[in-house]
Amino acid sequence: MHYEIRDRYDGYSIFSVEAETFKLAVESALKKQISLERADLSRVDLSGMNLSHAHLFKADLSDANLSKANLYGADLSRTNLSNANLSGSNLYASSMLGANLSNADLSHADLSGSDLAGADLTGTLFDHSDLTGVRMPVFKAA
């Protein structure tokens, strides 16, 4: 089947490929180091995927399933992750920089059991999110 990953703002094609599922199309784009900046990935099942170091700046991942995904080192700044399922996801790795979630919208997201310890959370919106068992960054006083 033919899949296209489109820009969330103007609808142009960022990447297209023949694949069995949309999830495999995203995986193919990442293997080719395609930037998914501004990509519309809303309502997509990306559970368990390795999205480490993916460039997802200003992407739309609202209502997406990212449970148990590896997102360490990913650029998720200004990304819409509202209502997304990030339960059990890894946004941190001890030997690397954490994910960049600055100014991201995580309102109503399920972050239960996620590791955000190394993530940049500057300006991140967490309104009504499930933060049960989340490992958060340790902020040091200046």
Rosetta constraint file for C-alpha pairs under 8 A:
AtomPair CA 1 CA 18 HARMONIC 5.38 0.50
AtomPair CA 1 CA 19 HARMONIC 5.59 0.50
AtomPair CA 1 CA 20 HARMONIC 5.93 0.50
AtomPair CA 1 CA 21 HARMONIC 7.56 0.50
AtomPair CA 2 CA 16 HARMONIC 7.15 0.50
AtomPair CA 2 CA 17 HARMONIC 5.76 0.50
AtomPair CA 2 CA 18 HARMONIC 4.41 0.50
AtomPair CA 2 CA 19 HARMONIC 6.34 0.50
AtomPair CA 3 CA 16 HARMONIC 5.55 0.50
AtomPair CA 3 CA 17 HARMONIC 5.55 0.50
AtomPair CA 3 CA 18 HARMONIC 6.17 0.50
AtomPair CA 3 CA 19 HARMONIC 6.87 0.50
AtomPair CA 3 CA 21 HARMONIC 7.93 0.50
AtomPair CA 3 CA 22 HARMONIC 6.33 0.50
AtomPair CA 3 CA 25 HARMONIC 6.54 0.50
AtomPair CA 4 CA 13 HARMONIC 6.32 0.50
AtomPair CA 4 CA 14 HARMONIC 7.37 0.50
AtomPair CA 4 CA 15 HARMONIC 5.71 0.50
AtomPair CA 4 CA 16 HARMONIC 4.21 0.50
AtomPair CA 4 CA 17 HARMONIC 6.64 0.50
AtomPair CA 4 CA 25 HARMONIC 7.87 0.50
AtomPair CA 5 CA 13 HARMONIC 5.97 0.50
AtomPair CA 5 CA 14 HARMONIC 5.55 0.50
AtomPair CA 5 CA 15 HARMONIC 5.23 0.50
AtomPair CA 5 CA 16 HARMONIC 6.25 0.50
AtomPair CA 5 CA 26 HARMONIC 7.71 0.50
AtomPair CA 5 CA 39 HARMONIC 6.50 0.50
AtomPair CA 5 CA 40 HARMONIC 6.78 0.50
AtomPair CA 5 CA 41 HARMONIC 7.56 0.50
AtomPair CA 6 CA 11 HARMONIC 5.28 0.50
AtomPair CA 6 CA 12 HARMONIC 5.48 0.50
AtomPair CA 6 CA 13 HARMONIC 4.49 0.50
AtomPair CA 6 CA 14 HARMONIC 5.31 0.50
AtomPair CA 6 CA 15 HARMONIC 7.16 0.50
AtomPair CA 6 CA 39 HARMONIC 5.64 0.50
AtomPair CA 6 CA 40 HARMONIC 5.75 0.50
AtomPair CA 7 CA 11 HARMONIC 4.69 0.50
AtomPair CA 7 CA 12 HARMONIC 5.38 0.50
AtomPair CA 7 CA 13 HARMONIC 6.33 0.50
AtomPair CA 7 CA 14 HARMONIC 6.28 0.50
AtomPair CA 7 CA 37 HARMONIC 7.93 0.50
AtomPair CA 7 CA 38 HARMONIC 5.42 0.50
AtomPair CA 7 CA 39 HARMONIC 4.62 0.50
AtomPair CA 7 CA 40 HARMONIC 5.75 0.50
AtomPair CA 8 CA 38 HARMONIC 5.63 0.50
AtomPair CA 8 CA 39 HARMONIC 5.37 0.50
AtomPair CA 8 CA 40 HARMONIC 4.54 0.50
AtomPair CA 8 CA 59 HARMONIC 7.03 0.50
AtomPair CA 8 CA 60 HARMONIC 6.64 0.50
AtomPair CA 9 CA 38 HARMONIC 7.20 0.50
AtomPair CA 14 CA 36 HARMONIC 7.24 0.50
AtomPair CA 14 CA 39 HARMONIC 7.33 0.50
AtomPair CA 15 CA 29 HARMONIC 6.81 0.50
AtomPair CA 15 CA 34 HARMONIC 7.64 0.50
AtomPair CA 16 CA 25 HARMONIC 7.61 0.50
AtomPair CA 17 CA 25 HARMONIC 6.25 0.50
AtomPair CA 17 CA 28 HARMONIC 7.90 0.50
AtomPair CA 18 CA 25 HARMONIC 7.33 0.50
AtomPair CA 19 CA 24 HARMONIC 6.08 0.50
AtomPair CA 19 CA 25 HARMONIC 5.67 0.50
AtomPair CA 20 CA 24 HARMONIC 6.67 0.50
AtomPair CA 20 CA 25 HARMONIC 7.87 0.50
AtomPair CA 21 CA 25 HARMONIC 6.45 0.50
AtomPair CA 22 CA 26 HARMONIC 6.32 0.50
AtomPair CA 22 CA 44 HARMONIC 7.66 0.50
AtomPair CA 23 CA 27 HARMONIC 6.28 0.50
AtomPair CA 23 CA 44 HARMONIC 7.48 0.50
AtomPair CA 23 CA 45 HARMONIC 6.61 0.50
AtomPair CA 23 CA 46 HARMONIC 5.94 0.50
AtomPair CA 24 CA 28 HARMONIC 6.07 0.50
AtomPair CA 25 CA 29 HARMONIC 6.33 0.50
AtomPair CA 26 CA 30 HARMONIC 6.29 0.50
AtomPair CA 27 CA 31 HARMONIC 6.20 0.50
AtomPair CA 27 CA 49 HARMONIC 7.92 0.50
AtomPair CA 28 CA 32 HARMONIC 6.35 0.50
AtomPair CA 29 CA 33 HARMONIC 6.26 0.50
AtomPair CA 29 CA 34 HARMONIC 5.21 0.50
AtomPair CA 29 CA 35 HARMONIC 7.95 0.50
AtomPair CA 30 CA 34 HARMONIC 5.65 0.50
AtomPair CA 30 CA 35 HARMONIC 7.65 0.50
AtomPair CA 30 CA 51 HARMONIC 7.69 0.50
AtomPair CA 30 CA 54 HARMONIC 6.95 0.50
AtomPair CA 35 CA 54 HARMONIC 7.25 0.50
AtomPair CA 35 CA 55 HARMONIC 5.30 0.50
AtomPair CA 35 CA 56 HARMONIC 7.06 0.50
AtomPair CA 36 CA 54 HARMONIC 7.44 0.50
AtomPair CA 36 CA 55 HARMONIC 5.64 0.50
AtomPair CA 36 CA 56 HARMONIC 5.07 0.50
AtomPair CA 36 CA 57 HARMONIC 7.45 0.50
AtomPair CA 36 CA 59 HARMONIC 7.08 0.50
AtomPair CA 37 CA 55 HARMONIC 5.89 0.50
AtomPair CA 37 CA 56 HARMONIC 4.64 0.50
AtomPair CA 37 CA 57 HARMONIC 4.74 0.50
AtomPair CA 37 CA 58 HARMONIC 6.00 0.50
AtomPair CA 37 CA 59 HARMONIC 5.67 0.50
AtomPair CA 38 CA 56 HARMONIC 6.74 0.50
AtomPair CA 38 CA 57 HARMONIC 6.17 0.50
AtomPair CA 38 CA 58 HARMONIC 4.73 0.50
AtomPair CA 38 CA 59 HARMONIC 3.99 0.50
AtomPair CA 38 CA 60 HARMONIC 6.79 0.50
AtomPair CA 39 CA 56 HARMONIC 7.18 0.50
AtomPair CA 39 CA 58 HARMONIC 7.59 0.50
AtomPair CA 39 CA 59 HARMONIC 4.69 0.50
AtomPair CA 39 CA 60 HARMONIC 6.20 0.50
AtomPair CA 40 CA 59 HARMONIC 6.03 0.50
AtomPair CA 40 CA 60 HARMONIC 4.90 0.50
AtomPair CA 40 CA 61 HARMONIC 6.87 0.50
AtomPair CA 41 CA 59 HARMONIC 7.12 0.50
AtomPair CA 41 CA 60 HARMONIC 5.53 0.50
AtomPair CA 41 CA 61 HARMONIC 5.01 0.50
AtomPair CA 41 CA 62 HARMONIC 7.57 0.50
AtomPair CA 41 CA 64 HARMONIC 7.07 0.50
AtomPair CA 42 CA 60 HARMONIC 5.48 0.50
AtomPair CA 42 CA 61 HARMONIC 4.40 0.50
AtomPair CA 42 CA 62 HARMONIC 4.81 0.50
AtomPair CA 42 CA 63 HARMONIC 5.81 0.50
AtomPair CA 42 CA 64 HARMONIC 5.38 0.50
AtomPair CA 43 CA 61 HARMONIC 6.96 0.50
AtomPair CA 43 CA 62 HARMONIC 6.35 0.50
AtomPair CA 43 CA 63 HARMONIC 4.68 0.50
AtomPair CA 43 CA 64 HARMONIC 4.22 0.50
AtomPair CA 43 CA 65 HARMONIC 7.07 0.50
AtomPair CA 44 CA 61 HARMONIC 7.61 0.50
AtomPair CA 44 CA 63 HARMONIC 7.53 0.50
AtomPair CA 44 CA 64 HARMONIC 4.81 0.50
AtomPair CA 44 CA 65 HARMONIC 6.28 0.50
AtomPair CA 45 CA 64 HARMONIC 5.88 0.50
AtomPair CA 45 CA 65 HARMONIC 4.67 0.50
AtomPair CA 45 CA 66 HARMONIC 6.76 0.50
AtomPair CA 46 CA 64 HARMONIC 7.12 0.50
AtomPair CA 46 CA 65 HARMONIC 5.56 0.50
AtomPair CA 46 CA 66 HARMONIC 5.10 0.50
AtomPair CA 46 CA 67 HARMONIC 7.61 0.50
AtomPair CA 46 CA 69 HARMONIC 7.23 0.50
AtomPair CA 47 CA 65 HARMONIC 5.47 0.50
AtomPair CA 47 CA 66 HARMONIC 4.41 0.50
AtomPair CA 47 CA 67 HARMONIC 4.77 0.50
AtomPair CA 47 CA 68 HARMONIC 5.96 0.50
AtomPair CA 47 CA 69 HARMONIC 5.54 0.50
AtomPair CA 48 CA 66 HARMONIC 6.85 0.50
AtomPair CA 48 CA 67 HARMONIC 6.20 0.50
AtomPair CA 48 CA 68 HARMONIC 4.74 0.50
AtomPair CA 48 CA 69 HARMONIC 4.20 0.50
AtomPair CA 48 CA 70 HARMONIC 7.03 0.50
AtomPair CA 49 CA 66 HARMONIC 7.62 0.50
AtomPair CA 49 CA 68 HARMONIC 7.58 0.50
AtomPair CA 49 CA 69 HARMONIC 4.85 0.50
AtomPair CA 49 CA 70 HARMONIC 6.28 0.50
AtomPair CA 50 CA 69 HARMONIC 5.95 0.50
AtomPair CA 50 CA 70 HARMONIC 4.78 0.50
AtomPair CA 50 CA 71 HARMONIC 6.76 0.50
AtomPair CA 51 CA 69 HARMONIC 6.90 0.50
AtomPair CA 51 CA 70 HARMONIC 5.52 0.50
AtomPair CA 51 CA 71 HARMONIC 4.97 0.50
AtomPair CA 51 CA 72 HARMONIC 7.55 0.50
AtomPair CA 51 CA 74 HARMONIC 6.82 0.50
AtomPair CA 52 CA 70 HARMONIC 5.69 0.50
AtomPair CA 52 CA 71 HARMONIC 4.53 0.50
AtomPair CA 52 CA 72 HARMONIC 4.92 0.50
AtomPair CA 52 CA 73 HARMONIC 5.56 0.50
AtomPair CA 52 CA 74 HARMONIC 5.28 0.50
AtomPair CA 53 CA 71 HARMONIC 6.98 0.50
AtomPair CA 53 CA 72 HARMONIC 6.48 0.50
AtomPair CA 53 CA 73 HARMONIC 4.52 0.50
AtomPair CA 53 CA 74 HARMONIC 3.95 0.50
AtomPair CA 53 CA 75 HARMONIC 6.71 0.50
AtomPair CA 53 CA 99 HARMONIC 7.88 0.50
AtomPair CA 54 CA 71 HARMONIC 7.62 0.50
AtomPair CA 54 CA 73 HARMONIC 7.51 0.50
AtomPair CA 54 CA 74 HARMONIC 4.74 0.50
AtomPair CA 54 CA 75 HARMONIC 6.27 0.50
AtomPair CA 55 CA 74 HARMONIC 6.08 0.50
AtomPair CA 55 CA 75 HARMONIC 5.02 0.50
AtomPair CA 55 CA 76 HARMONIC 7.13 0.50
AtomPair CA 56 CA 74 HARMONIC 7.14 0.50
AtomPair CA 56 CA 75 HARMONIC 5.46 0.50
AtomPair CA 56 CA 76 HARMONIC 5.15 0.50
AtomPair CA 56 CA 77 HARMONIC 7.52 0.50
AtomPair CA 56 CA 79 HARMONIC 7.07 0.50
AtomPair CA 57 CA 75 HARMONIC 5.69 0.50
AtomPair CA 57 CA 76 HARMONIC 5.10 0.50
AtomPair CA 57 CA 77 HARMONIC 5.20 0.50
AtomPair CA 57 CA 78 HARMONIC 6.11 0.50
AtomPair CA 57 CA 79 HARMONIC 5.87 0.50
AtomPair CA 58 CA 76 HARMONIC 7.06 0.50
AtomPair CA 58 CA 77 HARMONIC 6.44 0.50
AtomPair CA 58 CA 78 HARMONIC 4.80 0.50
AtomPair CA 58 CA 79 HARMONIC 4.26 0.50
AtomPair CA 58 CA 80 HARMONIC 6.97 0.50
AtomPair CA 59 CA 76 HARMONIC 7.51 0.50
AtomPair CA 59 CA 78 HARMONIC 7.64 0.50
AtomPair CA 59 CA 79 HARMONIC 4.95 0.50
AtomPair CA 59 CA 80 HARMONIC 6.40 0.50
AtomPair CA 60 CA 79 HARMONIC 6.01 0.50
AtomPair CA 60 CA 80 HARMONIC 4.88 0.50
AtomPair CA 60 CA 81 HARMONIC 6.76 0.50
AtomPair CA 61 CA 79 HARMONIC 7.11 0.50
AtomPair CA 61 CA 80 HARMONIC 5.59 0.50
AtomPair CA 61 CA 81 HARMONIC 4.92 0.50
AtomPair CA 61 CA 82 HARMONIC 7.44 0.50
AtomPair CA 61 CA 84 HARMONIC 6.83 0.50
AtomPair CA 62 CA 80 HARMONIC 5.62 0.50
AtomPair CA 62 CA 81 HARMONIC 4.54 0.50
AtomPair CA 62 CA 82 HARMONIC 4.80 0.50
AtomPair CA 62 CA 83 HARMONIC 5.74 0.50
AtomPair CA 62 CA 84 HARMONIC 5.38 0.50
AtomPair CA 63 CA 81 HARMONIC 7.11 0.50
AtomPair CA 63 CA 82 HARMONIC 6.46 0.50
AtomPair CA 63 CA 83 HARMONIC 4.77 0.50
AtomPair CA 63 CA 84 HARMONIC 4.30 0.50
AtomPair CA 63 CA 85 HARMONIC 7.06 0.50
AtomPair CA 64 CA 81 HARMONIC 7.57 0.50
AtomPair CA 64 CA 83 HARMONIC 7.54 0.50
AtomPair CA 64 CA 84 HARMONIC 4.84 0.50
AtomPair CA 64 CA 85 HARMONIC 6.34 0.50
AtomPair CA 65 CA 84 HARMONIC 5.94 0.50
AtomPair CA 65 CA 85 HARMONIC 4.83 0.50
AtomPair CA 65 CA 86 HARMONIC 6.75 0.50
AtomPair CA 66 CA 84 HARMONIC 7.02 0.50
AtomPair CA 66 CA 85 HARMONIC 5.48 0.50
AtomPair CA 66 CA 86 HARMONIC 4.84 0.50
AtomPair CA 66 CA 87 HARMONIC 7.39 0.50
AtomPair CA 66 CA 89 HARMONIC 6.97 0.50
AtomPair CA 67 CA 85 HARMONIC 5.60 0.50
AtomPair CA 67 CA 86 HARMONIC 4.51 0.50
AtomPair CA 67 CA 87 HARMONIC 4.77 0.50
AtomPair CA 67 CA 88 HARMONIC 5.75 0.50
AtomPair CA 67 CA 89 HARMONIC 5.50 0.50
AtomPair CA 68 CA 86 HARMONIC 6.91 0.50
AtomPair CA 68 CA 87 HARMONIC 6.32 0.50
AtomPair CA 68 CA 88 HARMONIC 4.66 0.50
AtomPair CA 68 CA 89 HARMONIC 4.10 0.50
AtomPair CA 68 CA 90 HARMONIC 6.85 0.50
AtomPair CA 69 CA 86 HARMONIC 7.46 0.50
AtomPair CA 69 CA 88 HARMONIC 7.56 0.50
AtomPair CA 69 CA 89 HARMONIC 4.83 0.50
AtomPair CA 69 CA 90 HARMONIC 6.31 0.50
AtomPair CA 70 CA 89 HARMONIC 6.01 0.50
AtomPair CA 70 CA 90 HARMONIC 4.90 0.50
AtomPair CA 70 CA 91 HARMONIC 6.45 0.50
AtomPair CA 71 CA 89 HARMONIC 7.16 0.50
AtomPair CA 71 CA 90 HARMONIC 5.71 0.50
AtomPair CA 71 CA 91 HARMONIC 4.71 0.50
AtomPair CA 71 CA 92 HARMONIC 7.34 0.50
AtomPair CA 71 CA 99 HARMONIC 6.39 0.50
AtomPair CA 72 CA 90 HARMONIC 6.13 0.50
AtomPair CA 72 CA 91 HARMONIC 4.15 0.50
AtomPair CA 72 CA 92 HARMONIC 4.65 0.50
AtomPair CA 72 CA 93 HARMONIC 5.98 0.50
AtomPair CA 72 CA 96 HARMONIC 7.62 0.50
AtomPair CA 72 CA 97 HARMONIC 7.12 0.50
AtomPair CA 72 CA 98 HARMONIC 5.15 0.50
AtomPair CA 72 CA 99 HARMONIC 4.92 0.50
AtomPair CA 73 CA 91 HARMONIC 7.10 0.50
AtomPair CA 73 CA 92 HARMONIC 7.10 0.50
AtomPair CA 73 CA 93 HARMONIC 7.97 0.50
AtomPair CA 73 CA 96 HARMONIC 6.84 0.50
AtomPair CA 73 CA 97 HARMONIC 5.42 0.50
AtomPair CA 73 CA 98 HARMONIC 4.86 0.50
AtomPair CA 73 CA 99 HARMONIC 4.27 0.50
AtomPair CA 73 CA 100 HARMONIC 6.90 0.50
AtomPair CA 74 CA 91 HARMONIC 7.76 0.50
AtomPair CA 74 CA 98 HARMONIC 7.53 0.50
AtomPair CA 74 CA 99 HARMONIC 4.75 0.50
AtomPair CA 74 CA 100 HARMONIC 6.24 0.50
AtomPair CA 75 CA 99 HARMONIC 6.02 0.50
AtomPair CA 75 CA 100 HARMONIC 4.89 0.50
AtomPair CA 75 CA 101 HARMONIC 6.94 0.50
AtomPair CA 76 CA 99 HARMONIC 6.91 0.50
AtomPair CA 76 CA 100 HARMONIC 5.41 0.50
AtomPair CA 76 CA 101 HARMONIC 4.97 0.50
AtomPair CA 76 CA 102 HARMONIC 7.39 0.50
AtomPair CA 76 CA 104 HARMONIC 6.80 0.50
AtomPair CA 77 CA 100 HARMONIC 5.55 0.50
AtomPair CA 77 CA 101 HARMONIC 4.62 0.50
AtomPair CA 77 CA 102 HARMONIC 4.75 0.50
AtomPair CA 77 CA 103 HARMONIC 5.80 0.50
AtomPair CA 77 CA 104 HARMONIC 5.38 0.50
AtomPair CA 78 CA 101 HARMONIC 7.16 0.50
AtomPair CA 78 CA 102 HARMONIC 6.43 0.50
AtomPair CA 78 CA 103 HARMONIC 4.85 0.50
AtomPair CA 78 CA 104 HARMONIC 4.31 0.50
AtomPair CA 78 CA 105 HARMONIC 7.06 0.50
AtomPair CA 79 CA 101 HARMONIC 7.59 0.50
AtomPair CA 79 CA 103 HARMONIC 7.56 0.50
AtomPair CA 79 CA 104 HARMONIC 4.81 0.50
AtomPair CA 79 CA 105 HARMONIC 6.34 0.50
AtomPair CA 80 CA 104 HARMONIC 6.03 0.50
AtomPair CA 80 CA 105 HARMONIC 4.95 0.50
AtomPair CA 80 CA 106 HARMONIC 6.93 0.50
AtomPair CA 81 CA 104 HARMONIC 7.01 0.50
AtomPair CA 81 CA 105 HARMONIC 5.45 0.50
AtomPair CA 81 CA 106 HARMONIC 4.93 0.50
AtomPair CA 81 CA 107 HARMONIC 7.33 0.50
AtomPair CA 81 CA 109 HARMONIC 6.89 0.50
AtomPair CA 82 CA 105 HARMONIC 5.72 0.50
AtomPair CA 82 CA 106 HARMONIC 4.73 0.50
AtomPair CA 82 CA 107 HARMONIC 4.82 0.50
AtomPair CA 82 CA 108 HARMONIC 5.72 0.50
AtomPair CA 82 CA 109 HARMONIC 5.46 0.50
AtomPair CA 83 CA 106 HARMONIC 7.18 0.50
AtomPair CA 83 CA 107 HARMONIC 6.50 0.50
AtomPair CA 83 CA 108 HARMONIC 4.78 0.50
AtomPair CA 83 CA 109 HARMONIC 4.31 0.50
AtomPair CA 83 CA 110 HARMONIC 7.06 0.50
AtomPair CA 84 CA 106 HARMONIC 7.53 0.50
AtomPair CA 84 CA 108 HARMONIC 7.54 0.50
AtomPair CA 84 CA 109 HARMONIC 4.83 0.50
AtomPair CA 84 CA 110 HARMONIC 6.36 0.50
AtomPair CA 85 CA 109 HARMONIC 5.92 0.50
AtomPair CA 85 CA 110 HARMONIC 4.83 0.50
AtomPair CA 85 CA 111 HARMONIC 6.72 0.50
AtomPair CA 86 CA 109 HARMONIC 7.04 0.50
AtomPair CA 86 CA 110 HARMONIC 5.56 0.50
AtomPair CA 86 CA 111 HARMONIC 4.89 0.50
AtomPair CA 86 CA 112 HARMONIC 7.34 0.50
AtomPair CA 86 CA 114 HARMONIC 6.92 0.50
AtomPair CA 87 CA 110 HARMONIC 5.67 0.50
AtomPair CA 87 CA 111 HARMONIC 4.65 0.50
AtomPair CA 87 CA 112 HARMONIC 4.75 0.50
AtomPair CA 87 CA 113 HARMONIC 5.69 0.50
AtomPair CA 87 CA 114 HARMONIC 5.64 0.50
AtomPair CA 88 CA 111 HARMONIC 7.11 0.50
AtomPair CA 88 CA 112 HARMONIC 6.38 0.50
AtomPair CA 88 CA 113 HARMONIC 4.67 0.50
AtomPair CA 88 CA 114 HARMONIC 4.41 0.50
AtomPair CA 88 CA 115 HARMONIC 7.37 0.50
AtomPair CA 89 CA 111 HARMONIC 7.62 0.50
AtomPair CA 89 CA 113 HARMONIC 7.39 0.50
AtomPair CA 89 CA 114 HARMONIC 4.82 0.50
AtomPair CA 89 CA 115 HARMONIC 6.53 0.50
AtomPair CA 90 CA 114 HARMONIC 5.92 0.50
AtomPair CA 90 CA 115 HARMONIC 5.08 0.50
AtomPair CA 90 CA 116 HARMONIC 7.06 0.50
AtomPair CA 91 CA 98 HARMONIC 5.78 0.50
AtomPair CA 91 CA 99 HARMONIC 5.25 0.50
AtomPair CA 91 CA 114 HARMONIC 7.45 0.50
AtomPair CA 91 CA 115 HARMONIC 5.69 0.50
AtomPair CA 91 CA 116 HARMONIC 5.29 0.50
AtomPair CA 91 CA 117 HARMONIC 7.67 0.50
AtomPair CA 91 CA 118 HARMONIC 7.25 0.50
AtomPair CA 91 CA 119 HARMONIC 6.35 0.50
AtomPair CA 92 CA 96 HARMONIC 7.44 0.50
AtomPair CA 92 CA 97 HARMONIC 6.92 0.50
AtomPair CA 92 CA 98 HARMONIC 4.34 0.50
AtomPair CA 92 CA 99 HARMONIC 6.37 0.50
AtomPair CA 92 CA 115 HARMONIC 6.10 0.50
AtomPair CA 92 CA 116 HARMONIC 5.88 0.50
AtomPair CA 92 CA 117 HARMONIC 6.11 0.50
AtomPair CA 92 CA 118 HARMONIC 5.07 0.50
AtomPair CA 92 CA 119 HARMONIC 6.28 0.50
AtomPair CA 93 CA 97 HARMONIC 6.87 0.50
AtomPair CA 93 CA 98 HARMONIC 6.33 0.50
AtomPair CA 93 CA 118 HARMONIC 7.28 0.50
AtomPair CA 94 CA 118 HARMONIC 7.73 0.50
AtomPair CA 97 CA 118 HARMONIC 6.43 0.50
AtomPair CA 97 CA 119 HARMONIC 7.43 0.50
AtomPair CA 98 CA 116 HARMONIC 7.49 0.50
AtomPair CA 98 CA 117 HARMONIC 7.45 0.50
AtomPair CA 98 CA 118 HARMONIC 4.27 0.50
AtomPair CA 98 CA 119 HARMONIC 4.25 0.50
AtomPair CA 98 CA 120 HARMONIC 6.89 0.50
AtomPair CA 99 CA 116 HARMONIC 7.93 0.50
AtomPair CA 99 CA 118 HARMONIC 7.07 0.50
AtomPair CA 99 CA 119 HARMONIC 4.70 0.50
AtomPair CA 99 CA 120 HARMONIC 6.40 0.50
AtomPair CA 100 CA 119 HARMONIC 5.76 0.50
AtomPair CA 100 CA 120 HARMONIC 4.86 0.50
AtomPair CA 100 CA 121 HARMONIC 7.06 0.50
AtomPair CA 101 CA 119 HARMONIC 6.62 0.50
AtomPair CA 101 CA 120 HARMONIC 5.47 0.50
AtomPair CA 101 CA 121 HARMONIC 5.24 0.50
AtomPair CA 101 CA 122 HARMONIC 7.29 0.50
AtomPair CA 101 CA 124 HARMONIC 6.47 0.50
AtomPair CA 102 CA 120 HARMONIC 5.73 0.50
AtomPair CA 102 CA 121 HARMONIC 4.95 0.50
AtomPair CA 102 CA 122 HARMONIC 4.64 0.50
AtomPair CA 102 CA 123 HARMONIC 5.59 0.50
AtomPair CA 102 CA 124 HARMONIC 5.44 0.50
AtomPair CA 103 CA 121 HARMONIC 7.34 0.50
AtomPair CA 103 CA 122 HARMONIC 6.27 0.50
AtomPair CA 103 CA 123 HARMONIC 4.51 0.50
AtomPair CA 103 CA 124 HARMONIC 4.46 0.50
AtomPair CA 103 CA 125 HARMONIC 6.93 0.50
AtomPair CA 104 CA 123 HARMONIC 7.31 0.50
AtomPair CA 104 CA 124 HARMONIC 4.93 0.50
AtomPair CA 104 CA 125 HARMONIC 6.31 0.50
AtomPair CA 105 CA 124 HARMONIC 6.13 0.50
AtomPair CA 105 CA 125 HARMONIC 4.92 0.50
AtomPair CA 105 CA 126 HARMONIC 6.95 0.50
AtomPair CA 106 CA 124 HARMONIC 7.07 0.50
AtomPair CA 106 CA 125 HARMONIC 5.48 0.50
AtomPair CA 106 CA 126 HARMONIC 5.05 0.50
AtomPair CA 106 CA 127 HARMONIC 7.21 0.50
AtomPair CA 106 CA 129 HARMONIC 6.85 0.50
AtomPair CA 107 CA 125 HARMONIC 5.97 0.50
AtomPair CA 107 CA 126 HARMONIC 4.77 0.50
AtomPair CA 107 CA 127 HARMONIC 4.55 0.50
AtomPair CA 107 CA 128 HARMONIC 5.81 0.50
AtomPair CA 107 CA 129 HARMONIC 5.48 0.50
AtomPair CA 108 CA 126 HARMONIC 7.24 0.50
AtomPair CA 108 CA 127 HARMONIC 6.29 0.50
AtomPair CA 108 CA 128 HARMONIC 4.86 0.50
AtomPair CA 108 CA 129 HARMONIC 4.29 0.50
AtomPair CA 108 CA 130 HARMONIC 7.11 0.50
AtomPair CA 109 CA 126 HARMONIC 7.69 0.50
AtomPair CA 109 CA 128 HARMONIC 7.58 0.50
AtomPair CA 109 CA 129 HARMONIC 4.79 0.50
AtomPair CA 109 CA 130 HARMONIC 6.36 0.50
AtomPair CA 110 CA 129 HARMONIC 5.90 0.50
AtomPair CA 110 CA 130 HARMONIC 4.84 0.50
AtomPair CA 110 CA 131 HARMONIC 7.05 0.50
AtomPair CA 111 CA 129 HARMONIC 6.99 0.50
AtomPair CA 111 CA 130 HARMONIC 5.55 0.50
AtomPair CA 111 CA 131 HARMONIC 5.33 0.50
AtomPair CA 111 CA 132 HARMONIC 7.25 0.50
AtomPair CA 111 CA 134 HARMONIC 6.73 0.50
AtomPair CA 112 CA 130 HARMONIC 5.79 0.50
AtomPair CA 112 CA 131 HARMONIC 5.13 0.50
AtomPair CA 112 CA 132 HARMONIC 4.68 0.50
AtomPair CA 112 CA 133 HARMONIC 5.66 0.50
AtomPair CA 112 CA 134 HARMONIC 5.73 0.50
AtomPair CA 113 CA 131 HARMONIC 7.61 0.50
AtomPair CA 113 CA 132 HARMONIC 6.42 0.50
AtomPair CA 113 CA 133 HARMONIC 4.76 0.50
AtomPair CA 113 CA 134 HARMONIC 4.90 0.50
AtomPair CA 113 CA 135 HARMONIC 7.36 0.50
AtomPair CA 114 CA 133 HARMONIC 7.26 0.50
AtomPair CA 114 CA 134 HARMONIC 5.00 0.50
AtomPair CA 114 CA 135 HARMONIC 6.39 0.50
AtomPair CA 115 CA 134 HARMONIC 5.92 0.50
AtomPair CA 115 CA 135 HARMONIC 4.76 0.50
AtomPair CA 115 CA 136 HARMONIC 6.78 0.50
AtomPair CA 116 CA 134 HARMONIC 6.98 0.50
AtomPair CA 116 CA 135 HARMONIC 5.54 0.50
AtomPair CA 116 CA 136 HARMONIC 5.01 0.50
AtomPair CA 116 CA 137 HARMONIC 6.36 0.50
AtomPair CA 117 CA 135 HARMONIC 5.52 0.50
AtomPair CA 117 CA 136 HARMONIC 4.49 0.50
AtomPair CA 117 CA 137 HARMONIC 3.98 0.50
AtomPair CA 117 CA 138 HARMONIC 7.08 0.50
AtomPair CA 118 CA 136 HARMONIC 7.80 0.50
AtomPair CA 118 CA 137 HARMONIC 5.84 0.50
AtomPair CA 119 CA 137 HARMONIC 6.95 0.50
